[in-house]
């Protein structure tokens, strides 16, 4: 089942898997016009290419190890770490160990559901 805007209850089993990039599976968990939660499952070596967008994004590292570059600064992050990426700031990552990232966007990413 595809994520439905404004759905109050969203079971994990209802989230569809989309290939976001080689080795990266995207799962839209829940969203409204103002907010979106997306789970990204990374395989070791997968790359989230450097990009920017007109959304503020907070990323929470659920598991794994990643090298993130945000606005030209690179750091290694692990489970429990968070990163803030304000709108228009270039960012990307390389997965160093299989892991999961949880992204929160404001406003929601229309390009993810269209």
C-alpha positions as CSV (number, residue, x, y, z in Angstrom):
1,X,0.0,0.0,0.0
2,X,1.3,3.4,-0.9
3,X,1.6,6.0,1.8
4,X,-1.5,8.1,2.1
5,X,-1.4,11.8,3.1
6,X,-2.9,12.5,6.5
7,X,-3.3,8.8,7.4
8,X,-3.4,8.6,11.2
9,X,-2.1,5.0,11.5
10,X,0.6,3.7,9.2
11,X,1.8,0.1,9.8
12,X,5.4,-0.7,8.8
13,X,4.1,-3.5,6.5
14,X,2.0,-0.9,4.6
15,X,5.0,1.1,3.4
16,X,6.1,0.5,-0.2
17,X,9.8,0.1,-1.1
18,X,11.2,2.4,-3.8
19,X,14.8,2.2,-5.1
20,X,16.1,5.7,-4.5
21,X,19.6,4.9,-5.7
22,X,21.8,1.8,-6.1
23,X,21.8,0.2,-2.7
24,X,19.3,2.6,-1.2
25,X,15.6,1.7,-0.5
26,X,13.2,4.5,0.3
27,X,10.1,3.9,2.4
28,X,7.6,6.8,3.0
29,X,6.3,6.3,6.5
30,X,3.8,9.2,7.0
31,X,3.1,12.7,5.8
32,X,1.0,15.8,5.7
33,X,1.4,18.9,3.6
34,X,3.7,20.3,6.3
35,X,5.8,17.3,7.4
36,X,7.1,14.0,6.0
37,X,8.9,11.0,7.5
38,X,10.9,8.8,5.2
39,X,13.0,5.7,6.1
40,X,16.1,5.0,3.9
41,X,17.7,1.6,4.1
42,X,21.3,1.7,2.9
43,X,23.7,-1.1,1.9
44,X,27.4,-0.6,2.6
45,X,29.0,1.5,-0.2
46,X,25.7,3.1,-1.3
47,X,25.9,6.8,-2.0
48,X,23.4,9.5,-1.4
49,X,24.7,12.0,-4.0
50,X,25.3,15.6,-2.9
51,X,22.1,17.6,-3.6
52,X,20.0,20.3,-2.1
53,X,16.3,21.0,-2.0
54,X,13.8,23.7,-0.8
55,X,13.0,21.7,2.4
56,X,14.4,21.7,5.9
57,X,15.5,18.1,6.7
58,X,16.6,16.4,9.9
59,X,18.2,13.0,9.5
60,X,18.3,10.6,12.4
61,X,20.7,7.6,12.2
62,X,18.8,4.5,13.3
63,X,21.6,2.1,12.6
64,X,24.9,1.8,10.7
65,X,27.7,4.1,10.0
66,X,27.8,6.9,7.4
67,X,30.1,9.6,6.2
68,X,28.0,12.8,5.7
69,X,29.0,16.0,3.9
70,X,26.8,19.0,4.8
71,X,27.7,22.4,3.3
72,X,31.3,21.2,2.6
73,X,31.9,19.8,6.1
74,X,32.4,16.0,6.3
75,X,31.9,13.9,9.5
76,X,31.3,10.3,10.4
77,X,27.9,9.6,12.1
78,X,26.5,6.5,13.8
79,X,23.3,5.3,15.5
80,X,21.6,8.0,17.6
81,X,23.3,10.9,15.7
82,X,21.2,13.6,14.0
83,X,22.0,16.1,11.3
84,X,20.1,19.3,10.4
85,X,20.1,20.4,6.7
86,X,18.3,23.7,6.2
87,X,16.7,24.4,2.8
88,X,19.1,24.9,0.0
89,X,22.2,23.5,1.8
90,X,24.1,20.9,-0.2
91,X,24.4,17.5,1.5
92,X,25.1,13.9,0.7
93,X,26.5,10.7,2.3
94,X,28.4,7.4,1.8
95,X,27.3,4.4,3.7
96,X,30.2,2.8,5.6
97,X,28.2,0.0,7.2
98,X,24.7,-1.2,6.3
99,X,22.3,1.1,8.0
100,X,19.0,3.0,8.2
101,X,18.4,6.7,8.1
102,X,15.1,8.3,9.1
103,X,14.5,11.7,7.4
104,X,12.0,14.3,8.5
105,X,11.2,16.9,5.9
106,X,9.3,20.2,6.2
107,X,7.3,20.8,4.1
108,X,6.7,17.3,2.6
109,X,8.5,16.2,-0.5
110,X,6.0,16.2,-3.3
111,X,8.6,14.7,-5.6
112,X,8.6,11.6,-3.4
113,X,4.8,10.9,-3.9
114,X,4.3,12.0,-7.5
